[in-house]
Amino acid sequence: DHTGTAHFYVSERPEKPGIASQAGSLHRPKERLNRSPMIFPREAEVKTITLEKWADENQIQRIDLLWLDTQGHELVIMQ
């Protein structure tokens, strides 16, 4: 929802320490930790960009299909 930076919570499987898994998120982990073996041992600062700014910078005039799998940020992206 903004262009700049954000904290990203990196997830890992306990049996593979140091290797990021697919469950990382911009959302701070909450109750998921009670139901999942995933751990979130570190944060990373990542660059962010709005969909509108990305489209402008890449001269995208129209989007026919947008497939989002963003760990709960889909609505924010669409807004």
VENFEN-V310032 format. One record per residue. RES is the residue in one letter. OMEGA is omega as a letter, one per 20 degrees, with the letter a starting at -180 (none if undefined). NEAR is the number of other C-alpha atoms within 12 Angstrom. D_CENTER is the distance of its C-alpha to the mean C-alpha in Angstrom with 2 decimals. Layout:
RES OMEGA NEAR D_CENTER
RES OMEGA NEAR D_CENTER
This chain:
D r 21 11.54
H r 16 12.90
T a 15 13.69
G r 13 13.85
T r 15 11.78
A r 19 9.58
H r 19 9.49
F a 25 6.84
Y a 27 8.47
V r 28 9.48
S r 32 11.09
E r 25 14.43
R a 21 17.34
P a 16 20.37
E r 12 22.57
K a 14 20.52
P r 16 19.97
G r 15 18.31
I a 19 16.46
A r 24 12.70
S a 21 12.00
Q a 17 9.61
A r 27 8.64
G a 31 6.43
S r 31 4.34
L r 27 4.97
H r 22 7.87
R r 23 10.84
P r 26 12.15
K a 14 15.28
E r 12 17.59
R a 17 15.56
L r 17 17.16
N a 10 20.51
R a 10 19.97
S r 16 18.18
P a 17 19.22
M r 27 15.75
I a 32 15.78
F a 31 13.44
P a 23 15.92
R r 20 14.27
E r 21 11.90
A r 18 11.16
E a 15 11.32
V r 17 9.27
K r 15 10.58
T r 19 9.42
I r 18 11.68
T r 20 12.72
L a 26 13.54
E r 21 17.14
K r 18 17.32
W a 18 15.83
A r 14 18.45
D a 14 21.13
E a 12 20.60
N r 12 20.77
Q r 12 23.64
I a 13 22.06
Q a 13 24.49
R r 12 23.38
I r 15 20.60
D a 7 22.21
L r 6 19.34
L r 12 15.61
W a 10 13.83
L r 14 10.39
D a 14 8.55
T r 19 5.14
Q r 20 6.02
G a 17 8.11
H a 17 7.13
E a 17 9.68
L r 13 12.56
V r 16 11.35
I a 23 10.73
M r 16 14.16
Q none 11 15.87
